[in-house]
Amino acid sequence: MPVRHPWRWAAVAVTAVLIARFVHGPVTNPASVQLLFWFNLAYLDKRLDFGIPFGPGFFHLDTMGLVGAMGAAVLGLALHQAAYAAVRVVPLPMAVTAWYVLLTTVLSVLQHYVERHFSKGATR
């Protein structure tokens, strides 16, 4: 049987690649956002005051020299990896739940057939 629309497969492949790239972008961007935030901290506040809120400050730090380029990179990537490591634990309970549902379903069906076999002479 000849293929009627051979370019349809090419269009599907191109669409799949574009969707994969679209999904990949937001997944990998938090590291970039962390790096930009920590490196440009001085644009948000010129200095950090420690003291009573809306009152006098006991001491202050200039944010321009607080986090350098290397410090921003290390801090941003460390926070990103820590968040990523905390998320990787989640699939384990999901896998355990899926296996539990599968095994209890199989065992329930097996129990149904065993009880049906041994209750042939019983009246209900």
C-alpha positions as CSV (number, residue, x, y, z in Angstrom):
1,M,0.0,0.0,0.0
2,P,1.6,3.3,-1.0
3,V,1.9,6.1,1.5
4,R,-0.5,8.8,0.6
5,H,1.1,11.7,2.6
6,P,4.8,11.1,3.0
7,W,5.5,14.6,4.2
8,R,3.1,14.2,7.1
9,W,5.8,12.1,8.9
10,A,8.3,14.9,8.4
11,A,5.8,17.5,9.7
12,V,5.2,15.4,12.8
13,A,8.9,15.0,13.4
14,V,9.5,18.7,13.1
15,T,6.6,19.5,15.4
16,A,7.9,16.9,18.0
17,V,11.4,18.5,17.9
18,L,9.9,22.0,18.3
19,I,7.7,20.9,21.2
20,A,10.7,19.2,22.9
21,R,12.8,22.4,22.5
22,F,9.9,24.5,23.9
23,V,9.6,22.2,27.0
24,H,13.4,22.1,27.4
25,G,13.7,25.8,27.7
26,P,11.7,26.4,30.9
27,V,13.2,23.4,32.5
28,T,16.8,24.6,32.1
29,N,16.2,28.4,32.7
30,P,16.0,28.4,36.5
31,A,19.8,28.1,36.6
32,S,20.2,31.2,34.3
33,V,17.6,33.1,36.4
34,Q,19.6,32.3,39.6
35,L,22.8,33.4,38.1
36,L,21.3,36.7,36.8
37,F,19.6,37.4,40.2
38,W,22.7,36.9,42.4
39,F,25.1,38.7,40.0
40,N,22.7,41.7,39.6
41,L,21.8,42.0,43.3
42,A,23.2,45.5,43.4
43,Y,20.5,46.7,41.0
44,L,17.8,45.8,43.4
45,D,19.3,47.4,46.6
46,K,22.5,49.5,46.8
47,R,23.1,48.4,50.4
48,L,21.7,46.0,52.9
49,D,20.9,47.5,56.3
50,F,20.7,45.3,59.4
51,G,18.7,46.8,62.3
52,I,15.2,47.6,63.3
53,P,12.7,47.5,60.4
54,F,11.8,51.1,59.3
55,G,14.1,52.3,62.0
56,P,17.8,52.8,62.6
57,G,20.3,50.4,61.1
58,F,23.1,48.9,63.2
59,F,25.4,48.2,60.3
60,H,25.2,47.9,56.5
61,L,26.8,46.1,53.6
62,D,27.3,47.5,50.1
63,T,25.8,45.0,47.7
64,M,28.1,45.9,44.8
65,G,31.0,44.2,46.5
66,L,29.0,41.6,48.4
67,V,28.6,39.0,45.6
68,G,31.2,38.9,42.9
69,A,31.0,37.0,39.6
70,M,32.4,33.8,40.9
71,G,30.4,34.0,44.1
72,A,27.2,34.5,42.1
73,A,28.0,31.6,39.9
74,V,28.8,29.3,42.8
75,L,25.7,30.4,44.8
76,G,23.3,30.3,41.9
77,L,24.4,26.8,40.7
78,A,24.5,25.4,44.3
79,L,21.0,26.6,44.9
80,H,19.8,25.2,41.6
81,Q,21.4,21.8,42.2
82,A,20.0,21.7,45.8
83,A,16.5,22.4,44.4
84,Y,17.0,19.8,41.7
85,A,18.2,17.2,44.2
86,A,15.2,17.9,46.4
87,V,12.8,17.3,43.4
88,R,14.5,14.0,42.4
89,V,13.2,12.2,45.5
90,V,9.6,12.6,44.4
91,P,9.4,9.9,41.7
92,L,10.3,7.2,44.2
93,P,6.9,7.3,46.1
94,M,5.1,7.5,42.8
95,A,6.9,4.4,41.6
96,V,6.1,2.6,44.8
97,T,2.4,3.6,44.5
98,A,2.2,2.4,40.9
99,W,3.8,-1.0,41.8
100,Y,1.4,-1.3,44.8
101,V,-1.6,-0.7,42.7
102,L,-0.4,-3.1,40.0
103,L,0.4,-5.9,42.4
104,T,-2.8,-5.6,44.5
105,T,-4.8,-5.6,41.3
106,V,-3.1,-8.8,40.0
107,L,-3.4,-10.5,43.4
108,S,-7.1,-9.5,43.7
109,V,-7.8,-11.0,40.3
110,L,-5.9,-14.2,41.3
111,Q,-7.8,-14.4,44.6
112,H,-11.1,-14.1,42.7
113,Y,-10.3,-17.1,40.6
114,V,-9.0,-19.1,43.5
115,E,-12.2,-18.5,45.5
116,R,-14.3,-19.3,42.5
117,H,-12.5,-22.6,42.0
118,F,-12.8,-23.7,45.7
119,S,-16.4,-22.6,46.2
120,K,-18.0,-24.7,43.5
121,G,-20.2,-26.7,45.9
122,A,-21.1,-23.8,48.2
123,T,-24.5,-22.2,48.1
124,R,-24.9,-18.5,48.1
